[in-house]
Amino acid sequence: MTLRSSYSVHFNLLSLSKSRRFRLHLRMWHNSQISPEDLPQLLDTDYIKIDKRHLVNTLIWRIIIIIVIGVALAMSVETLLSIPEIPRSVITGLHLLYGALCVLLLLFGYQSVQYQAYLLREQDLSYVRGWLTKRETTVPYNRIQHVEVTQGLMERWLDIGRVKVFTAGGSSSDLQIPGLPLDTANRIRAYLLSKISTKITGDEEE
């Protein structure tokens, strides 16, 4: 057998081998339709509610805002009372507006905390929030780049913290879960960092 014919036979065998692998790949790969009814159900009871101390933190800050607005309103009313041309109905309207604002601030603060919850799964982290409009964010572990636990002034006093998750998608896709017991927040951070470490180790081995 000549050298040219030997190369030809080798090329034909290689092409045949690639063809068989390609046909095998086609037989193994499929893209079947999945019905939404067949998907696993995620119940609201699966989510873990935010700690009640976060409600205290939220309401305290809103009360501070109410006090600041009240002081500013009192100074404005005192000035308006010194102007005879200002009708009393304007003063009454300002007081009613302030009262409605106080109720709305406290109501929205209370309800916003009631509808905050999170869920840890094997492959991702989910966070749901929103009273009037519900918003749910899910971050796969392979997208997480950095995790940290932070505490504000009031949060340190209440011994709670928040987990901040920074992703590869930038600030728009970052995730922040407030109102966690400090011990829980640190354990979640350690768990997420272990997931990141496992992924980096696996990438390096490949």
Order of alpha helices (4+ residues) and beta strands (2+ residues): alpha-beta-alpha-alpha-beta-beta-beta-beta-alpha-beta-beta-alpha
